[in-house]
């Protein structure tokens, strides 16, 4: 309902539908990581990719140990997003 911008809703939807992968821009992942249970959900995913914008040191730390991968720019991220 919030156009994918409400992080707690994304976490709830991901859990409700047993999502295994997530591809999102860094701003969305940062919001999800800060949402209640968000970081745990991100680390439970089997994979995914973020790209299209720089990843902050804080977000890189939040994603460390997860199966999410970083493709910095739109050109670098596009093949991984297409394959995901």
Z-matrix of the N, CA and C atoms (Angstrom, degrees):
N
C 1 1.474
C 2 1.530 1 113.62
N 3 1.319 2 117.46 1 -27.33
C 4 1.467 3 120.58 2 -179.07
C 5 1.524 4 110.92 3 -95.46
N 6 1.317 5 118.32 4 18.61
C 7 1.450 6 121.17 5 179.33
C 8 1.522 7 113.31 6 66.75
N 9 1.322 8 116.49 7 27.03
C 10 1.458 9 120.13 8 179.31
C 11 1.512 10 114.12 9 80.56
N 12 1.328 11 117.75 10 9.39
C 13 1.463 12 120.67 11 -176.48
C 14 1.524 13 113.81 12 -98.73
N 15 1.318 14 116.93 13 -8.34
C 16 1.461 15 119.86 14 -179.75
C 17 1.528 16 108.84 15 -94.30
N 18 1.319 17 116.32 16 103.99
C 19 1.468 18 121.51 17 -173.65
C 20 1.528 19 113.89 18 -58.31
N 21 1.336 20 119.85 19 -46.58
C 22 1.463 21 118.20 20 178.55
C 23 1.541 22 112.56 21 -58.91
N 24 1.339 23 116.99 22 -34.71
C 25 1.468 24 120.00 23 177.45
C 26 1.518 25 110.92 24 -67.79
N 27 1.338 26 116.73 25 -38.58
C 28 1.464 27 119.44 26 177.62
C 29 1.524 28 111.33 27 -62.33
N 30 1.317 29 116.13 28 -43.29
C 31 1.469 30 120.30 29 178.66
C 32 1.528 31 109.70 30 -62.57
N 33 1.325 32 117.06 31 -45.50
C 34 1.467 33 121.13 32 -179.77
C 35 1.527 34 110.86 33 -62.81
N 36 1.321 35 118.05 34 -43.68
C 37 1.463 36 121.22 35 178.88
C 38 1.520 37 111.11 36 -64.78
N 39 1.319 38 116.06 37 -42.36
C 40 1.458 39 119.76 38 178.78
C 41 1.513 40 112.04 39 -59.74
N 42 1.308 41 115.54 40 -41.88
C 43 1.473 42 119.64 41 178.59
C 44 1.527 43 111.56 42 -70.76
N 45 1.334 44 116.54 43 -42.79
C 46 1.469 45 120.89 44 -177.71
C 47 1.524 46 112.05 45 -62.84
N 48 1.321 47 116.25 46 -32.92
C 49 1.463 48 120.23 47 -177.44
C 50 1.527 49 112.63 48 -104.92
N 51 1.317 50 116.70 49 12.66
C 52 1.467 51 122.76 50 178.20
C 53 1.526 52 112.29 51 50.24
N 54 1.342 53 115.61 52 44.99
C 55 1.465 54 120.88 53 178.52
C 56 1.524 55 109.60 54 -59.72
N 57 1.321 56 115.56 55 138.76
C 58 1.456 57 120.35 56 179.67
C 59 1.521 58 112.68 57 -110.22
N 60 1.337 59 117.78 58 -17.78
C 61 1.457 60 122.73 59 -178.37
C 62 1.529 61 109.63 60 -137.94
N 63 1.319 62 114.58 61 153.82
C 64 1.468 63 120.29 62 177.77
C 65 1.516 64 108.35 63 -145.16
N 66 1.317 65 116.01 64 130.29
C 67 1.455 66 122.81 65 172.32
C 68 1.519 67 106.18 66 -118.70
N 69 1.326 68 116.74 67 123.32
C 70 1.457 69 120.63 68 -175.79
C 71 1.522 70 109.71 69 -156.34
N 72 1.323 71 115.41 70 159.35
C 73 1.461 72 120.13 71 175.19
C 74 1.531 73 108.44 72 -73.81
N 75 1.341 74 117.04 73 157.58
C 76 1.460 75 120.44 74 -177.82
C 77 1.534 76 114.43 75 -55.58
N 78 1.320 77 118.18 76 -36.76
C 79 1.471 78 119.68 77 -179.42
C 80 1.525 79 111.19 78 -61.16
N 81 1.325 80 117.15 79 -40.22
C 82 1.465 81 120.88 80 178.61
C 83 1.516 82 110.44 81 -67.13
N 84 1.342 83 117.04 82 -44.54
C 85 1.463 84 119.43 83 179.33
C 86 1.521 85 111.92 84 -63.04
N 87 1.317 86 117.46 85 -35.94
C 88 1.469 87 120.40 86 178.02
C 89 1.524 88 110.09 87 -64.08
N 90 1.330 89 117.10 88 -42.23
C 91 1.472 90 120.16 89 178.23
C 92 1.524 91 110.60 90 -65.09
N 93 1.333 92 116.69 91 -41.76
C 94 1.468 93 120.38 92 178.98
C 95 1.527 94 110.11 93 -63.89
N 96 1.324 95 117.47 94 -43.95
C 97 1.469 96 121.20 95 -179.33
C 98 1.528 97 111.28 96 -60.97
N 99 1.329 98 116.70 97 -31.51
C 100 1.467 99 121.03 98 -179.61
C 101 1.524 100 113.51 99 -86.00
N 102 1.327 101 117.25 100 -12.15
C 103 1.471 102 120.70 101 -179.06
C 104 1.528 103 109.88 102 -76.52
N 105 1.329 104 117.23 103 154.14
C 106 1.470 105 119.78 104 177.38
C 107 1.536 106 110.96 105 -56.62
N 108 1.313 107 116.67 106 123.08
C 109 1.457 108 122.41 107 -179.93
C 110 1.515 109 114.27 108 76.93
N 111 1.320 110 117.51 109 -1.09
C 112 1.458 111 121.55 110 -175.53
C 113 1.514 112 113.68 111 -65.42
N 114 1.317 113 116.58 112 -46.45
C 115 1.463 114 119.61 113 -178.21
C 116 1.526 115 110.61 114 -64.04
N 117 1.323 116 117.29 115 -39.41
C 118 1.470 117 121.09 116 177.74
C 119 1.523 118 110.21 117 -62.91
N 120 1.332 119 116.86 118 -42.65
C 121 1.464 120 120.57 119 179.08
C 122 1.525 121 110.94 120 -64.39
N 123 1.331 122 117.65 121 -43.99
C 124 1.462 123 120.51 122 178.79
C 125 1.528 124 111.15 123 -58.96
N 126 1.312 125 116.89 124 -39.93
C 127 1.464 126 120.45 125 -179.27
C 128 1.528 127 112.35 126 -74.46
N 129 1.317 128 117.90 127 -17.37
C 130 1.466 129 121.40 128 177.93
C 131 1.528 130 112.20 129 -85.19
N 132 1.337 131 117.65 130 -14.45
C 133 1.458 132 120.82 131 -179.22
C 134 1.525 133 110.92 132 -66.52
N 135 1.322 134 115.67 133 147.98
C 136 1.465 135 120.98 134 178.70
C 137 1.520 136 112.01 135 -78.67
N 138 1.319 137 117.71 136 -18.19
C 139 1.460 138 120.54 137 179.81
C 140 1.500 139 111.86 138 173.47
N 141 1.323 140 114.20 139 -179.26
C 142 1.447 141 121.47 140 178.86
C 143 1.515 142 110.08 141 152.61
N 144 1.322 143 114.78 142 179.32
C 145 1.449 144 120.31 143 -174.98
C 146 1.515 145 110.33 144 -145.73
N 147 1.313 146 115.32 145 146.02
C 148 1.450 147 120.79 146 171.53
C 149 1.514 148 108.10 147 -125.88
N 150 1.301 149 116.59 148 146.89
C 151 1.453 150 120.39 149 179.82
C 152 1.513 151 110.71 150 -175.67
N 153 1.323 152 114.31 151 -174.95
C 154 1.452 153 120.36 152 179.18
C 155 1.512 154 113.31 153 93.42
N 156 1.303 155 117.73 154 -12.53
C 157 1.461 156 122.74 155 179.97
C 158 1.525 157 107.81 156 -159.87
N 159 1.331 158 116.80 157 161.26
C 160 1.472 159 119.09 158 178.06
C 161 1.529 160 112.20 159 -62.75
N 162 1.309 161 115.64 160 148.20
C 163 1.459 162 122.51 161 175.88
C 164 1.526 163 107.46 162 -100.25
N 165 1.322 164 116.27 163 124.89
C 166 1.467 165 120.58 164 -179.42
C 167 1.524 166 110.60 165 -70.32
N 168 1.317 167 114.97 166 161.78
C 169 1.461 168 120.01 167 177.00
C 170 1.526 169 110.47 168 -60.98
N 171 1.335 170 116.71 169 -38.00
C 172 1.468 171 120.26 170 179.61
C 173 1.528 172 111.02 171 -63.79
N 174 1.334 173 116.93 172 -42.82
C 175 1.466 174 119.66 173 179.43
C 176 1.519 175 110.43 174 -69.13
N 177 1.313 176 117.47 175 -40.62
C 178 1.468 177 120.21 176 177.24
C 179 1.527 178 109.94 177 -58.21
N 180 1.317 179 116.85 178 -40.40
C 181 1.464 180 120.65 179 176.83
C 182 1.515 181 111.96 180 -64.96
N 183 1.330 182 116.39 181 -39.95
C 184 1.469 183 120.32 182 179.85
C 185 1.528 184 111.45 183 -67.00
N 186 1.338 185 116.56 184 -31.01
C 187 1.460 186 120.33 185 -178.20
C 188 1.526 187 113.06 186 -90.36
N 189 1.323 188 117.02 187 -12.00
C 190 1.470 189 120.49 188 -179.14
C 191 1.521 190 110.11 189 -56.12
N 192 1.302 191 115.64 190 130.36
C 193 1.461 192 121.08 191 -178.88
C 194 1.520 193 113.21 192 89.36
N 195 1.328 194 117.35 193 -9.47
C 196 1.462 195 119.80 194 177.12
C 197 1.522 196 109.00 195 -86.23
N 198 1.320 197 116.28 196 175.36
C 199 1.465 198 120.87 197 178.52
C 200 1.525 199 111.37 198 -97.62
N 201 1.322 200 117.05 199 9.40
C 202 1.456 201 121.23 200 176.44
C 203 1.522 202 108.85 201 -79.27
N 204 1.311 203 117.17 202 141.70
C 205 1.453 204 122.63 203 -178.61
C 206 1.521 205 110.10 204 -118.08
N 207 1.311 206 114.99 205 155.15
C 208 1.459 207 121.10 206 -176.40
C 209 1.518 208 110.06 207 -110.28
N 210 1.330 209 115.89 208 127.56
C 211 1.460 210 123.71 209 170.09
C 212 1.507 211 105.13 210 -119.39
N 213 1.332 212 118.80 211 110.20
C 214 1.466 213 121.62 212 -165.76
C 215 1.522 214 114.37 213 -55.91
N 216 1.306 215 118.62 214 -65.78
C 217 1.464 216 120.51 215 -172.28
C 218 1.508 217 112.50 216 -99.03
N 219 1.332 218 115.02 217 178.81
C 220 1.464 219 119.80 218 -179.49
C 221 1.521 220 111.21 219 -62.38
N 222 1.321 221 117.16 220 -40.43
C 223 1.453 222 120.38 221 179.88
C 224 1.518 223 110.87 222 -65.87
N 225 1.324 224 116.71 223 -43.89
C 226 1.456 225 120.68 224 -179.18
C 227 1.524 226 112.19 225 -69.68
N 228 1.312 227 116.99 226 -35.02
C 229 1.467 228 121.24 227 -175.67
C 230 1.518 229 112.83 228 -80.46
N 231 1.335 230 118.02 229 -29.09
C 232 1.465 231 121.56 230 -172.39
C 233 1.533 232 113.38 231 -55.70
N 234 1.335 233 120.92 232 -47.64
C 235 1.477 234 118.79 233 179.88
C 236 1.523 235 112.74 234 -61.90
N 237 1.317 236 117.22 235 -41.75
C 238 1.463 237 120.25 236 179.25
C 239 1.512 238 112.15 237 -65.65
N 240 1.326 239 116.70 238 -40.08
C 241 1.462 240 120.11 239 177.53
C 242 1.515 241 110.86 240 -64.35
N 243 1.328 242 116.24 241 -41.52
C 244 1.468 243 119.56 242 179.65
C 245 1.518 244 110.78 243 -64.05
N 246 1.329 245 117.47 244 -40.92
C 247 1.454 246 120.56 245 -179.98
C 248 1.517 247 112.38 246 -71.15
N 249 1.337 248 117.22 247 -32.29
C 250 1.459 249 120.19 248 -179.99
C 251 1.502 250 110.52 249 -69.32
